[in-house]
Amino acid sequence: MSQITKAPDAELVVDAETVRALLRAQHPDLSDLPIQEAAAGWDNFIFRLGGAMSVRLPRRLASVAMLEHEQRWLRTIAPQLPIAVPAPLRIGKPGDRYPWPWSVVPWLSGETADLAPLSADQAKPLARFLRALHVAAPADAPKNPARGVPLQQRAAAVEERMQRLARKTSLVGSTVSKVWESALQAPPAELATWFHGDLHPQNVLVEDSKLSGVIDWADIAAGDSATDLASIWMLLPTVAARESAIGEYGDVPSAVWSRALGWALNLGTLLLETGLVDNPRHAKIGELTLQRIAEGPH
């Protein structure tokens, strides 16, 4: 498998005037609000719309289906969650200047957790959010080919990354390797639940050190909840906080936590390796995640 080196290039150009033209044609009551480019991630352009909304537009064809999953399912799931999520307010269709669907969603306040880390006392709120999300998904829920799947399907890619990183850093030591071996040996998930799928610190919002929102639901799908439980090691600063979250989440088999560590290792190595190329914030998230995996609990 080839090494991923950087975020995919956008397949088209979108600017504030494109967004205004789409709004004018489809949601004219919003078209006079101020529009400001806010972010361009792996999958979507984000433009702030006025003070309370944002516009979310796929930046490549591969991301269109994920946005459609958000549009269909996030409004259904949002009412059961104890913190804010950007459930779509309006749905946009392809237009003259843009070929794909798009959404108007709430603008959620707060800084991302990599810049404004959660305090240790947020262990229980995080666990309660995860437990509320991880309920059985309907039969027609989407599947994700890379997240929520048996870890054995990710093994080759993860182990290649671990080998490359072991040559570059001291973060992939014997403890981390043993954690990965245990994760691969753990029995697979028995129930397909809803999961976020990309619950790293740049998709978690924080205000006054408290959990305030979860954004970027492009990977929403049904599968192994352990994919999201990896966030306990990615977000919480101390062993005691992580233990508190595990206790608050509730009674699940120990295999779930073994797989969660495996998913934390998968995401941590991915963010570290790609981040070392061109994204220092990703690299720092990956570094902290691998350090916390080594610290425990495990």
Buried (B, 14 or more C-beta within 10 A) or exposed (E): EEEEEEBEEBEBEBEBEBBBBBBEBBBEEBBEBEBEBBBBBBBBBBBBBEEEBBBBBBBBEEBBEBBBBBBBBBBEBBEEBEBBBBBBBBBBEEBEBBEBBBBBBBBBEBEBBBEBBBBBEBBBBBBBBBBBBBEEBEEEBBEBEBBBBBBEEBBEBBBBBBEBBBEEBEBBEEBBBEBBEBBBEBEEBEEBBBBBBBBBBBBBBBEEBBBBBBBBBBBBBBBBBBBBBBBBBBBBBEBEBBBBBBEBBEEBEEBBBBBBBBBBBBBBBBBBBBBBEEBEBBBBBBBBBBEBBBEEBB
